[in-house]
Amino acid sequence: MSRLAGNLAGSHVVVTGASSGIGRALCRMLVGRSARVTGLSRRPDSLSAEVTAVRADLTRADDIHAAFAAIDALDDAGPLDALVNAAGVAYLAGIRDGEPAQWEEMWRVNVHALALCSQLAMRRFPDGAGCIVNVSSMSGHRVPPTGGFYSPTKFAVRGVTDALRLEARAAGLKVRVGSISPGFVDTPLLDTYFHGREDQLAETRASMTMLQPDDVAEAIVAMLETPPHVEIGDIQMRSVDQKA
């Protein structure tokens, strides 16, 4: 059975997008709870020494397969207990006039890579038990005016999460699958999202105290630490200053 229940010590958790934002904050918290953490990132050199770094470009399926093969080859990580899909890409790319290349990158990272990592992780959970947490967004629950193609990718994350949960149940697996849907979080992803519209970002920052990466990471840790019979389907969280 998974070693997560109520105590992350000794558990092996894989985190995608581990080098920045929510993923980086989560890795730090997991290490602080004596978990064994493997971080997937295009910039593995930027991870802390306590995190086992594995390079992976999540836009490439062969990179993802190679990353999990590298995880299998680790000497001291132990069986895989959980996966947190924290990697994400966001552009202000509308449907009417957005760049198709940006649509494709968001789809590959936010949806395809998330699904493939989940598939490969489930194959490695011991005794058919483990936990998967997908970092989604409030943009996957309603389409904001600037949602563009980013919002549909996060609606897809909800669909993948629900489909995976139902498939696990049908197969008799004790895999808990959930997602977390934050509003604005003060991470480098915002700089990419508002690229070329820095005035809008400045206005957004001035209008609210945004969520911090640690806020979201703490909620993810709580999802991982629930007892084996408890599954949290989705957590929606936003700054009290965020109106929608």
C-alpha positions as CSV (number, residue, x, y, z in Angstrom):
1,M,0.0,0.0,0.0
2,S,1.1,3.6,-0.5
3,R,3.1,5.0,2.3
4,L,1.5,8.5,2.1
5,A,-1.4,8.2,4.5
6,G,-0.9,11.0,7.0
7,N,2.9,10.9,6.9
8,L,5.0,11.6,3.8
9,A,8.2,10.5,5.4
10,G,9.9,7.9,3.2
11,S,7.3,8.3,0.4
12,H,8.6,8.8,-3.2
13,V,6.8,11.7,-4.9
14,V,7.5,12.8,-8.5
15,V,6.8,16.4,-9.2
16,T,6.7,17.9,-12.7
17,G,7.5,21.5,-13.3
18,A,9.8,21.2,-10.2
19,S,12.1,24.1,-10.9
20,S,9.8,27.1,-10.4
21,G,6.5,28.3,-9.0
22,I,4.2,25.8,-7.4
23,G,6.3,22.8,-8.3
24,R,9.4,24.3,-6.6
25,A,7.5,25.3,-3.5
26,L,6.0,21.8,-3.3
27,C,9.4,20.1,-3.6
28,R,10.7,22.2,-0.7
29,M,7.8,21.2,1.5
30,L,8.0,17.6,0.6
31,V,11.7,17.5,1.4
32,G,10.9,19.2,4.7
33,R,8.5,16.3,5.5
34,S,11.3,13.7,4.7
35,A,9.7,12.6,1.4
36,R,12.0,11.4,-1.4
37,V,11.3,13.8,-4.2
38,T,12.1,13.4,-7.9
39,G,11.7,16.6,-9.9
40,L,11.1,16.7,-13.6
41,S,12.3,19.9,-15.3
42,R,13.8,21.3,-18.4
43,R,16.3,23.0,-16.1
44,P,17.4,20.3,-13.7
45,D,20.4,22.3,-12.5
46,S,18.1,24.8,-10.9
47,L,16.6,22.2,-8.4
48,S,17.9,22.0,-4.9
49,A,20.4,19.3,-3.9
50,E,17.8,17.5,-1.8
51,V,15.6,16.9,-4.9
52,T,16.6,14.2,-7.4
53,A,16.6,16.0,-10.7
54,V,15.5,14.4,-14.0
55,R,15.6,16.4,-17.2
56,A,12.4,16.3,-19.3
57,D,11.0,18.5,-22.0
58,L,7.3,17.8,-21.4
59,T,6.4,18.8,-25.0
60,R,8.1,15.6,-26.1
61,A,6.6,12.2,-25.4
62,D,10.0,10.5,-25.8
63,D,11.5,12.8,-23.2
64,I,8.7,11.8,-20.8
65,H,9.3,8.1,-21.4
66,A,13.0,8.5,-20.9
67,A,12.4,10.5,-17.7
68,F,10.4,7.6,-16.1
69,A,13.0,5.1,-17.3
70,A,15.6,7.2,-15.5
71,I,13.4,7.2,-12.4
72,D,13.2,3.4,-12.6
73,A,17.0,3.3,-12.6
74,L,17.4,5.4,-9.4
75,D,19.1,3.4,-6.7
76,D,17.5,4.9,-3.6
77,A,14.2,6.4,-4.5
78,G,12.1,3.4,-3.7
79,P,8.7,2.6,-5.2
80,L,6.7,5.5,-6.6
81,D,3.9,6.6,-4.3
82,A,2.6,9.8,-5.8
83,L,2.7,12.1,-8.8
84,V,2.0,15.8,-8.8
85,N,1.5,17.3,-12.3
86,A,2.5,20.9,-11.5
87,A,4.0,21.8,-14.9
88,G,2.0,24.3,-16.9
89,V,2.2,26.8,-19.8
90,A,0.0,29.8,-20.2
91,Y,-0.2,32.3,-23.0
92,L,-2.7,35.0,-23.8
93,A,-3.6,33.2,-27.1
94,G,-7.2,33.7,-28.1
95,I,-9.2,31.4,-30.4
96,R,-9.9,34.2,-32.8
97,D,-6.4,35.6,-33.3
98,G,-4.0,33.5,-31.2
99,E,-0.9,31.8,-32.3
100,P,-1.5,28.1,-33.1
101,A,2.0,27.3,-32.0
102,Q,1.2,28.6,-28.6
103,W,-2.1,26.6,-28.6
104,E,0.0,23.5,-29.4
105,E,2.5,24.1,-26.6
106,M,-0.2,24.6,-24.0
107,W,-2.0,21.4,-25.2
108,R,1.2,19.4,-25.1
109,V,2.3,20.4,-21.6
110,N,-1.0,21.1,-19.9
111,V,-2.9,18.1,-21.2
112,H,-1.0,15.5,-23.1
113,A,2.1,15.5,-20.8
114,L,-0.1,15.4,-17.8
115,A,-2.0,12.4,-19.1
116,L,1.1,10.6,-20.2
117,C,2.9,11.2,-16.9
118,S,-0.2,9.9,-15.1
119,Q,-0.3,6.8,-17.2
120,L,3.3,6.0,-16.6
121,A,3.1,6.8,-12.9
122,M,0.1,4.5,-12.3
123,R,2.1,1.6,-13.9
124,R,4.7,2.1,-11.2
125,F,2.5,2.4,-8.1
126,P,3.0,-0.6,-5.8
127,D,0.0,-2.8,-5.0
128,G,-2.3,-0.7,-7.2
129,A,-2.3,2.2,-4.7
130,G,-1.0,5.7,-5.0
131,C,-2.0,9.3,-5.4
132,I,-2.1,11.7,-8.4
133,V,-2.7,15.4,-8.0
134,N,-3.1,17.6,-11.1
135,V,-2.6,21.3,-10.9
136,S,-5.5,22.8,-12.8
137,S,-6.9,26.4,-12.6
138,M,-10.0,28.3,-11.9
139,S,-9.9,28.9,-15.7
140,G,-10.9,25.2,-15.9
141,H,-14.2,26.0,-14.1
142,R,-15.2,29.2,-16.0
143,V,-13.8,31.0,-19.0
144,P,-12.4,34.4,-18.1
145,P,-12.5,37.2,-20.7
146,T,-8.8,36.6,-21.5
147,G,-9.1,32.8,-21.2
148,G,-8.3,32.1,-24.9
149,F,-6.9,28.6,-25.5
150,Y,-5.5,28.3,-22.0
151,S,-8.9,27.9,-20.5
152,P,-9.9,24.9,-22.7
153,T,-6.7,23.1,-21.7
154,K,-7.6,23.5,-18.1
155,F,-11.2,22.2,-18.7
156,A,-9.4,19.2,-20.3
157,V,-7.4,18.7,-17.2
158,R,-10.7,18.3,-15.3
159,G,-11.8,15.8,-17.9
160,V,-8.6,13.8,-17.7
161,T,-8.7,13.8,-13.9
162,D,-12.3,12.5,-13.8
163,A,-11.6,9.9,-16.5
164,L,-8.5,8.6,-14.7
165,R,-10.5,8.3,-11.4
166,L,-13.2,6.3,-13.1
167,E,-10.8,4.1,-14.9
168,A,-8.9,3.4,-11.7
169,R,-12.2,2.4,-9.9
170,A,-13.2,0.2,-12.8
171,A,-9.8,-1.6,-12.6
172,G,-10.1,-2.1,-8.8
173,L,-7.1,0.1,-8.1
174,K,-6.7,2.1,-4.9
175,V,-5.4,5.1,-6.7
176,R,-6.6,8.5,-5.4
177,V,-6.9,11.1,-8.2
178,G,-7.6,14.8,-7.6
179,S,-6.9,18.3,-8.8
180,I,-6.3,21.7,-7.4
181,S,-7.7,24.8,-9.2
182,P,-6.1,28.0,-8.0
183,G,-6.9,31.5,-9.2
184,F,-4.0,34.0,-9.8
185,V,-0.8,32.7,-8.2
186,D,2.3,34.9,-8.1
187,T,4.6,32.8,-10.2
188,P,6.8,33.3,-13.3
189,L,3.9,31.8,-15.4
190,L,2.1,35.2,-15.0
191,D,5.0,36.9,-16.8
192,T,4.6,34.5,-19.8
193,Y,0.8,34.9,-19.7
194,F,0.9,38.7,-19.7
195,H,3.9,39.0,-22.1
196,G,3.4,42.1,-24.1
197,R,0.7,43.3,-21.8
198,E,2.7,44.1,-18.7
199,D,0.4,47.0,-18.0
200,Q,-2.4,44.5,-17.4
201,L,-0.2,42.4,-15.1
202,A,0.7,45.5,-13.1
203,E,-3.0,46.4,-12.8
204,T,-3.8,42.8,-11.7
205,R,-1.0,42.8,-9.1
206,A,-2.2,46.2,-7.8
207,S,-5.8,45.0,-7.4
208,M,-5.2,42.0,-5.2
209,T,-2.9,40.1,-2.8
210,M,-2.3,37.1,-5.0
211,L,-2.0,33.5,-3.9
212,Q,1.6,32.5,-3.3
213,P,3.1,29.2,-4.5
214,D,3.4,28.1,-0.8
215,D,-0.4,28.5,-0.4
216,V,-1.1,26.1,-3.2
217,A,1.7,23.7,-2.2
218,E,0.3,23.4,1.3
219,A,-3.1,22.4,-0.1
220,I,-1.4,19.8,-2.3
221,V,0.4,18.4,0.7
222,A,-2.9,18.1,2.5
223,M,-4.4,16.1,-0.4
224,L,-1.4,13.8,-0.4
225,E,-1.6,13.2,3.4
226,T,-5.3,12.3,3.6
227,P,-6.1,8.7,4.7
228,P,-6.1,6.0,2.0
229,H,-9.9,5.9,2.0
230,V,-10.3,9.7,1.5
231,E,-10.1,11.2,-2.0
232,I,-10.4,14.9,-2.6
233,G,-11.7,15.5,-6.1
234,D,-10.9,19.1,-6.5
235,I,-9.9,22.1,-4.4
236,Q,-10.8,25.5,-5.8
237,M,-8.9,28.4,-4.2
238,R,-8.4,32.1,-4.9
239,S,-7.3,35.2,-3.2
240,V,-10.1,36.9,-1.3
241,D,-9.4,39.9,-3.5
242,Q,-10.1,38.0,-6.7
243,K,-13.6,38.8,-7.8
244,A,-14.1,35.8,-10.1
